[in-house]
Amino acid sequence: MIVGVPREIKPGEQRVALTPAGGHALRDAGHTVLVEKGAGLGSGIRDDEYKNVGAELTGVEDVWRRAELILKVKEPVPEEYPRLRAGQVLFTYLHLAPAPELTRALRAAGTVAIAYETVQRADGSLPLLTPMSEVAGRLAVQEGAFYLGRAHGGRGILLSGVPGVPPGNVVIIGAGTVGVNAARIALGLGADVSILDVNPDRLRAVDDLFAGRAVTIMSNAFNLQAVVRRADLLIGAVLITGARAPVLVTAAMVATMKEGAVIVDVAVDQGGCVETVHPTTLLDPVYVVSGVVHYGVANMPALVPRTSTFALTNATLPYALELAGRGVAAAARANAALARGINVARGRIVHPAVAASLGEAPAPLESVLG
């Protein structure tokens, strides 16, 4: 199969979907690898490193035109829509539930679109979302701490505090991968940490993991109102696989927060769990509503592209090899987790959550693949 790796052009995005090690593995398996010139530079990977493992360096139009399987990191932006074509397999993060225009573009093109974030094992785990959730959770505290600085619009709070001065208060909504990683960093800094979730089993796991150092709270409207008011840093870490994130923190709740408090909503790529949050970019990451600094970067791991690229491709490469080796239909039949990753195929929406976001019924995957 011909596998193509274009350079990411989403604002601020510096990750790349394949490392030289991945190119070597694909070439060893007999595949042709096309890499757009400069695709890896943002992650510290030179063109000659790809060339040395047998990849062909070429231009962007050539990559999209020739490749049967396109490997990306982020969803296509409007500039890339005309490059999509029928039967081509696109393997990337998509986050389609809050992106109807992209969904329509993929349908119109006849592309087979497989989303990293909905590849799901039988136990419910998300192997291709997990590494970036780990990065984003840890970055959420790092970025939140930065914007709490007075010079950046924040309250002027040091999350660790100092002797005689209490630490900052960090509230994390969601005890999944993002939430746990955010709690790990916040506790490491010495912050006062509360974490909320609707699942008591998740809260028990968090309580055991951190030996009671994080306060665990059942997530409901009453408790949210109370903790949001006292938060110095509020982190949204809610995920419903493939679906739009539920809005849990209303604009009225945000209005009760301290002036100069900071919100980092990691769920913004799925629509956000804070009503007043909208997507921003790494080039212009924050804005203020009701005196509260909002950070809505939808591709946070791009801030640390080298770490993120290697963490992501460690997870995606086995699936890319399977798609290239078997073809999408056979790979989906052989690997149920990969089959769950297919969102759109040949003009039809097959993922239930994505279809529901558009008010449609999903098409049966088998009927679409043929």
C-alpha positions in Angstrom: 0.0 0.0 0.0 1.1 3.6 -0.5 1.1 5.4 2.8 1.2 9.2 2.9 2.2 11.6 5.7 1.4 15.2 5.1 2.7 18.1 7.2 0.1 19.4 9.7 -1.2 22.9 8.9 -3.6 23.5 11.8 -2.5 26.7 13.5 0.3 25.9 16.0 0.4 22.2 15.2 3.9 20.8 15.1 3.3 17.1 15.6 3.8 14.5 12.8 1.9 11.2 12.3 4.9 9.0 11.6 8.5 8.8 13.0 11.4 7.4 11.1 11.1 4.1 13.1 7.5 3.9 11.8 8.6 4.6 8.3 11.2 1.8 8.7 8.5 -0.6 9.9 6.2 0.2 7.0 9.0 -0.2 4.4 10.0 -3.5 6.0 6.4 -4.7 5.5 6.6 -3.9 1.8 4.8 -0.6 1.7 5.7 2.7 0.0 6.0 5.7 2.3 5.5 9.2 1.1 6.4 12.0 3.5 5.8 15.7 2.8 9.1 17.6 2.9 9.4 19.3 6.3 6.6 17.3 7.9 8.7 16.3 10.9 10.7 19.5 11.5 8.3 20.8 14.3 9.0 17.6 16.2 12.7 17.8 15.7 12.8 15.1 12.9 14.8 16.0 9.8 13.9 15.1 6.3 17.1 13.0 5.9 16.0 10.8 8.8 12.9 9.7 6.8 15.0 9.4 3.6 17.5 7.1 5.4 14.7 4.6 6.2 13.5 4.5 2.6 10.7 7.0 2.7 10.1 9.2 -0.4 10.1 13.0 0.3 7.7 14.8 -1.9 5.2 17.7 -2.1 1.9 18.0 -0.3 -0.2 17.6 -3.4 1.7 14.4 -4.4 1.2 12.9 -1.0 -2.6 13.4 -1.0 -2.9 12.4 -4.7 -0.9 9.1 -4.5 -1.5 7.8 -1.0 -4.1 5.1 -0.4 -3.7 5.6 3.4 -3.2 9.0 4.8 -1.7 9.2 8.3 -2.3 12.6 10.1 -2.4 13.9 13.7 -5.3 16.4 13.5 -8.4 16.6 11.5 -8.3 18.1 8.0 -8.8 21.9 7.9 -10.9 23.5 5.1 -7.8 24.0 2.9 -7.4 20.2 2.9 -11.0 19.3 2.1 -10.5 19.4 -1.7 -7.6 16.9 -1.3 -9.9 14.2 0.1 -10.9 11.5 -2.3 -13.2 8.5 -2.6 -11.9 5.3 -1.2 -8.8 6.9 0.4 -8.4 5.9 4.1 -7.7 8.8 6.5 -6.4 7.8 9.9 -6.2 10.7 12.4 -7.9 12.5 15.3 -11.2 13.7 14.0 -13.6 14.8 16.8 -16.5 14.9 14.5 -19.4 15.3 17.0 -18.9 19.1 17.3 -17.7 19.5 13.6 -20.6 19.0 11.2 -18.9 20.8 8.3 -15.9 18.4 8.4 -18.3 15.5 8.7 -20.1 16.7 5.5 -16.8 17.1 3.7 -15.8 13.6 4.5 -19.1 12.2 3.4 -19.0 14.2 0.1 -15.5 13.0 -0.7 -16.3 9.3 -0.1 -13.3 9.0 2.3 -13.0 6.2 4.8 -12.3 8.3 8.0 -11.0 6.4 11.0 -10.7 8.4 14.2 -7.9 7.7 16.7 -10.2 8.8 19.6 -12.9 6.2 18.9 -10.6 3.2 18.4 -11.9 1.3 21.4 -11.1 -2.1 23.0 -13.8 -4.4 24.4 -12.9 -3.2 27.9 -13.8 0.4 26.9 -10.2 1.6 26.9 -9.1 4.0 24.2 -5.5 3.1 23.2 -4.9 5.9 20.7 -6.5 8.6 22.8 -4.8 7.7 26.0 -1.2 8.9 25.3 -2.4 12.4 24.2 -4.8 12.5 27.2 -1.9 11.8 29.4 0.0 14.7 27.8 -3.0 17.1 27.9 -3.8 16.3 31.5 -0.3 17.1 32.6 -0.1 20.2 30.4 -3.5 21.5 31.7 -1.9 22.1 35.1 1.3 23.5 33.7 -0.6 26.0 31.4 -3.1 26.8 34.1 -0.3 27.6 36.6 1.3 29.9 34.0 -1.9 31.9 33.3 -2.6 32.2 37.0 0.4 34.6 37.0 -0.7 38.2 37.3 1.2 39.3 34.2 -0.9 36.8 32.2 -4.3 37.9 33.6 -4.5 35.5 36.5 -5.1 36.0 40.2 -1.4 36.0 41.0 -1.5 32.6 42.7 1.4 30.2 43.1 -0.3 26.7 43.2 2.2 25.3 45.7 1.8 28.2 48.1 4.7 28.8 50.5 5.1 28.4 54.3 2.5 30.6 55.9 0.5 31.0 52.7 -2.1 28.4 51.6 -1.7 26.6 48.2 -3.9 27.3 45.2 -7.1 25.3 44.7 -7.4 23.1 41.7 -10.7 21.6 40.7 -10.7 18.8 38.1 -14.0 17.6 36.5 -13.6 14.1 35.3 -11.5 11.2 36.8 -10.5 9.6 33.6 -7.0 9.7 32.0 -6.9 13.5 31.6 -8.2 14.0 35.1 -5.8 11.6 36.8 -2.8 13.0 35.0 -3.8 16.5 35.9 -4.2 15.5 39.5 -0.8 13.9 39.5 0.9 17.1 38.4 -1.2 19.4 40.7 -0.5 17.3 43.7 3.1 17.1 42.8 3.2 20.9 42.9 1.6 20.9 46.3 -1.8 22.3 45.3 -5.1 21.7 47.1 -6.8 19.3 44.6 -10.4 18.2 44.3 -11.6 15.8 41.6 -15.2 15.1 40.6 -16.8 12.3 38.6 -20.2 10.6 38.2 -18.7 7.2 38.7 -18.0 6.2 42.3 -15.7 3.4 41.2 -13.5 5.9 39.5 -13.4 8.1 42.6 -12.4 5.0 44.7 -9.6 4.3 42.2 -8.4 7.9 42.5 -8.6 7.8 46.3 -6.5 4.7 46.3 -4.0 6.0 43.7 -3.3 9.2 45.6 -3.7 7.8 49.1 -6.4 10.3 50.0 -4.3 13.4 49.0 -6.9 14.5 46.5 -10.4 15.2 47.7 -12.9 13.1 45.7 -16.4 14.5 45.1 -19.5 13.1 43.4 -20.2 15.2 40.3 -23.7 16.8 40.4 -25.0 20.3 39.8 -25.0 21.2 43.6 -21.5 20.0 44.2 -20.2 21.7 41.0 -21.6 25.0 42.0 -19.8 24.8 45.3 -16.4 23.8 44.1 -16.4 26.1 41.0 -16.8 29.1 43.3 -13.6 28.4 45.2 -11.4 27.2 42.3 -8.3 29.1 41.4 -7.8 26.6 38.5 -10.7 24.7 37.0 -9.8 21.8 34.6 -12.5 20.3 32.4 -11.6 16.6 31.7 -14.9 15.1 30.6 -15.2 12.5 27.8 -18.0 10.6 26.2 -16.4 8.5 23.5 -17.2 10.0 20.1 -19.9 12.3 21.4 -20.1 16.0 22.2 -19.0 16.7 25.7 -21.9 17.6 28.1 -22.0 21.2 29.4 -21.5 20.8 33.1 -20.3 24.3 34.1 -22.8 27.0 33.1 -22.1 30.6 32.3 -23.9 31.5 35.6 -21.4 29.3 37.5 -18.4 30.9 35.7 -19.8 34.3 36.8 -19.4 33.2 40.5 -15.7 32.4 40.1 -13.0 34.5 41.6 -11.6 37.3 39.4 -8.4 36.1 37.7 -9.3 32.4 38.2 -8.3 30.2 35.2 -10.3 27.6 33.3 -8.5 25.0 31.1 -11.1 22.9 29.3 -9.4 19.9 27.8 -12.8 18.7 26.5 -12.9 21.6 24.1 -12.0 19.4 21.1 -15.4 17.6 21.7 -17.3 20.9 22.3 -16.2 21.6 25.8 -17.8 21.0 29.2 -17.7 24.7 30.2 -20.4 26.8 28.6 -18.2 29.8 28.1 -15.3 28.0 26.5 -14.7 28.0 22.7 -11.7 26.6 20.8 -8.6 28.7 20.7 -5.1 28.1 19.2 -1.6 27.9 20.6 -0.9 31.2 18.8 -3.8 32.9 20.7 -4.7 30.6 23.6 -6.7 32.7 26.1 -9.6 35.1 26.5 -11.5 36.5 29.4 -15.2 36.0 30.3 -16.7 37.3 33.6 -13.2 38.1 34.8 -12.1 34.5 34.4 -9.2 33.5 32.0 -10.3 30.8 29.6 -7.8 28.5 27.9 -9.5 26.6 25.0 -6.6 25.2 23.0 -8.0 22.1 21.1 -4.6 20.6 20.4 -2.7 21.1 23.6 -0.2 18.3 23.1 1.2 20.3 20.1 2.8 22.5 22.7 5.3 19.7 23.3 5.4 18.2 19.9 8.4 15.9 20.2 7.2 14.2 23.3 3.7 14.0 21.8 4.7 12.7 18.4 6.7 9.8 19.9 4.0 9.0 22.5 1.3 9.0 19.8 3.1 7.1 17.1 4.1 4.4 19.6 0.4 3.7 19.9 -0.8 4.2 16.3 1.9 2.4 14.4 0.5 -1.2 15.0 -2.9 -0.1 13.7 -1.3 1.7 10.7 0.6 -1.5 9.9 -2.6 -3.5 10.1 -4.5 -1.1 7.8 -1.7 -1.1 5.3 -1.3 -4.8 5.4 -4.9 -6.0 5.3 -6.8 -3.1 3.8 -9.5 -1.4 5.7 -12.3 -3.9 5.3 -10.2 -6.9 6.3 -8.5 -5.0 9.1 -11.9 -3.9 10.5 -13.2 -7.5 10.5 -10.1 -8.8 12.2 -9.8 -6.0 14.8 -13.0 -4.9 16.6 -11.2 -2.0 18.2 -10.2 -0.6 14.9 -13.7 -1.2 13.5 -15.1 1.1 16.2 -12.7 3.8 15.0 -14.4 4.1 11.6 -16.6 7.2 11.7 -17.4 7.8 8.1 -17.1 5.5 5.2 -18.0 6.0 1.5 -20.5 8.7 2.1 -22.2 7.3 5.2 -21.8 7.9 8.9 -21.2 4.6 10.8 -20.2 5.7 14.3 -23.4 5.9 16.5 -22.3 9.0 18.5 -21.3 10.9 15.4 -24.5 10.1 13.7 -26.5 11.1 16.8 -24.8 14.5 16.8 -26.3 15.1 13.4 -29.7 13.7 14.3 -29.2 10.6 12.0 -29.1 6.9 12.4 -25.8 5.2 11.8 -25.3 3.0 8.8 -24.2 -0.6 9.5 -20.5 -0.9 9.1 -20.5 -4.2 7.3 -23.0 -2.9 4.7 -20.7 0.1 4.0 -17.4 -1.9 3.8 -19.0 -4.6 1.6 
